[in-house]
Amino acid sequence: MKTSVVTLSALGQKMATLAANPASDPDFKTLLNQVHLSNGWFTTQQVQTALHSWAQALQADKLTKWLTPYSTSVTPRTIGLILAGNIPFVGLHDLLCIWVSGHHAQVKCASKDPYLLPWLVGVLESLSPENKGRIQFVDRLQDYDAVIATGSNNSARYFEHYFTSVPHLIRKNRNAVAVLDGTESAEQYTALGDDILRYYGLGCRNVAKVCVPKGFDLDLIFGGLYPYQSVMENQKYANNYDYNKAVFLMSEFPFLENGFFMLRESNDWAAPIACLHYTYYDDLATISQQLQQNEEQIQCVISSLEIPNAIPLGKAQEPELWDYADGVDTLTFLQQL
């Protein structure tokens, strides 16, 4: 897969350039305007953030580490890919897995995200013209050999039924969970704020719940969130904040808020936009067991404590290439077809 490493590292370099200066490519600058008009959540800043994260991932040494364990010999298949469209470049990892595996892709983009991945594939094909045409964007999948589909829990039930006759990976709603004990530094709480509010909290790796010991000072979380108060400048976020706050008030739910974000005690693993759920724990062993028991609802665990498989605060939205969604090795799935 040496050729893949060279091509994808060049793609990463292109993404790094545009993350630093979108105006360096007039066509890309025009694209950003189209993207934002199509989806108000996809601001230039959020797209730049996503580009930077991918540029960090697509480095030659990381690509080599990722791809070395896998075989390069497969019978080319057509893989249907249904994307969610909740954050910029969502689904890119699945798409790259298909590409490096030697398969073909039929990609159905979300209606609110029709521009970014087609543009990126155009860049990829310019770097590897011999692979042009292996990735096609379609309105409807047909003549496929396997499917990878991402959506809500409701759409996942439909996908499971509709694609039952072919090999498939179906991804449902998941969120990240943070486990704190109050000894974290101010910098770590600010990093947690990024884990919560990057992409306005819309990603499956955004922290939607924190587990804290009894007596924990919740103002520590608000302090970490304060640097991100500019989220209220996005009208869609502000509307969601106002709406969810009104729902809480009318439902007489007790909650805390700071003018742009809310904290509410709840056992739920998912939280609405502009809200973080919290629960109290007695000891780390008990909370670790609870996390394991509910692993199908959790994408990743964020903590500086001794929690199994936890990743550092501030790294929720910066997975490595070998950090597969839902813990399922996508490349192995594709190579076994």
BELTATA-V586170 format. One record per residue. N is the residue number from 1. D_CENTER is the distance of its C-alpha to the mean C-alpha in Angstrom with 1 decimal. Layout:
BEGIN
<<N/D_CENTER> <N/D_CENTER>>
END
This chain:
BEGIN
<<1/25.5> <2/26.9> <3/26.7> <4/22.9> <5/22.6> <6/24.8> <7/23.1> <8/19.5> <9/20.6> <10/22.4> <11/19.3> <12/17.6> <13/20.8> <14/20.7> <15/17.2> <16/18.5> <17/21.6> <18/19.9> <19/17.6> <20/20.9> <21/22.9> <22/21.7> <23/25.4> <24/26.4> <25/25.7> <26/27.3> <27/25.8> <28/22.2> <29/23.3> <30/24.6> <31/21.4> <32/19.5> <33/22.1> <34/21.6> <35/17.8> <36/18.5> <37/21.4> <38/19.4> <39/16.5> <40/17.5> <41/14.0> <42/13.5> <43/16.0> <44/17.2> <45/16.0> <46/12.4> <47/12.7> <48/14.6> <49/12.1> <50/9.5> <51/12.7> <52/13.8> <53/10.8> <54/11.3> <55/15.0> <56/15.0> <57/13.5> <58/15.9> <59/19.0> <60/22.0> <61/22.4> <62/18.8> <63/19.0> <64/22.4> <65/21.3> <66/18.6> <67/20.9> <68/24.3> <69/24.3> <70/23.9> <71/26.7> <72/27.0> <73/29.4> <74/28.1> <75/29.6> <76/27.5> <77/26.0> <78/24.3> <79/20.8> <80/19.6> <81/15.9> <82/14.9> <83/11.6> <84/10.1> <85/9.9> <86/8.1> <87/6.6> <88/8.6> <89/8.6> <90/6.1> <91/8.4> <92/9.9> <93/9.8> <94/11.7> <95/13.9> <96/14.8> <97/15.7> <98/17.9> <99/19.4> <100/20.4> <101/21.7> <102/24.2> <103/23.3> <104/23.2> <105/20.4> <106/20.8> <107/17.8> <108/17.6> <109/15.4> <110/14.6> <111/17.7> <112/15.9> <113/14.2> <114/17.2> <115/17.5> <116/14.8> <117/14.5> <118/18.3> <119/19.0> <120/17.1> <121/18.9> <122/22.0> <123/21.5> <124/20.9> <125/24.1> <126/26.1> <127/25.4> <128/26.2> <129/28.6> <130/29.9> <131/26.6> <132/26.8> <133/26.4> <134/24.4> <135/21.4> <136/22.5> <137/20.9> <138/22.6> <139/23.1> <140/23.8> <141/23.4> <142/26.7> <143/28.4> <144/25.3> <145/25.7> <146/22.3> <147/19.2> <148/15.5> <149/14.3> <150/11.3> <151/12.4> <152/13.8> <153/16.1> <154/19.0> <155/17.9> <156/17.2> <157/20.8> <158/21.9> <159/20.0> <160/21.6> <161/24.9> <162/24.8> <163/23.6> <164/25.7> <165/28.0> <166/25.6> <167/23.3> <168/19.8> <169/16.4> <170/15.3> <171/11.9> <172/12.4> <173/11.1> <174/9.9> <175/9.4> <176/10.1> <177/13.8> <178/15.9> <179/19.5> <180/21.9> <181/25.7> <182/26.8> <183/27.7> <184/24.6> <185/25.5> <186/25.0> <187/22.6> <188/20.5> <189/20.4> <190/19.4> <191/16.5> <192/15.6> <193/15.8> <194/13.1> <195/10.9> <196/11.9> <197/12.2> <198/10.0> <199/8.9> <200/11.6> <201/9.7> <202/8.1> <203/4.5> <204/5.1> <205/5.2> <206/7.4> <207/11.0> <208/12.9> <209/15.9> <210/18.2> <211/21.1> <212/24.1> <213/27.8> <214/30.5> <215/31.9> <216/28.6> <217/28.8> <218/25.9> <219/26.9> <220/25.2> <221/21.8> <222/23.1> <223/24.4> <224/21.0> <225/19.6> <226/22.6> <227/21.5> <228/18.7> <229/21.2> <230/20.9> <231/18.1> <232/21.2> <233/22.2> <234/19.7> <235/21.9> <236/19.2> <237/17.9> <238/21.6> <239/22.5> <240/20.0> <241/21.2> <242/24.8> <243/24.3> <244/22.7> <245/25.3> <246/28.0> <247/26.9> <248/27.0> <249/30.4> <250/31.9> <251/30.7> <252/32.2> <253/29.2> <254/29.7> <255/27.0> <256/26.8> <257/25.6> <258/26.0> <259/26.1> <260/22.4> <261/20.7> <262/21.9> <263/22.1> <264/23.4> <265/24.6> <266/23.2> <267/22.7> <268/19.8> <269/16.4> <270/14.6> <271/15.7> <272/16.3> <273/15.2> <274/17.1> <275/17.9> <276/17.3> <277/19.1> <278/21.3> <279/23.6> <280/26.4> <281/27.1> <282/30.4> <283/29.5> <284/26.7> <285/28.0> <286/27.7> <287/24.2> <288/23.1> <289/24.8> <290/23.1> <291/19.6> <292/20.8> <293/22.4> <294/19.3> <295/16.8> <296/16.0> <297/14.4> <298/12.5> <299/9.4> <300/10.8> <301/13.7> <302/14.3> <303/18.0> <304/20.9> <305/23.1> <306/24.2> <307/21.6> <308/20.9> <309/17.8> <310/16.7> <311/14.9> <312/16.2> <313/15.6> <314/13.7> <315/11.5> <316/8.6> <317/6.3> <318/8.6> <319/8.6> <320/11.7> <321/12.4> <322/14.0> <323/11.3> <324/10.9> <325/8.7> <326/11.2> <327/13.4> <328/14.9> <329/16.1> <330/15.3> <331/18.0> <332/20.6> <333/20.1> <334/20.6> <335/23.6> <336/25.3> <337/25.6>>
END
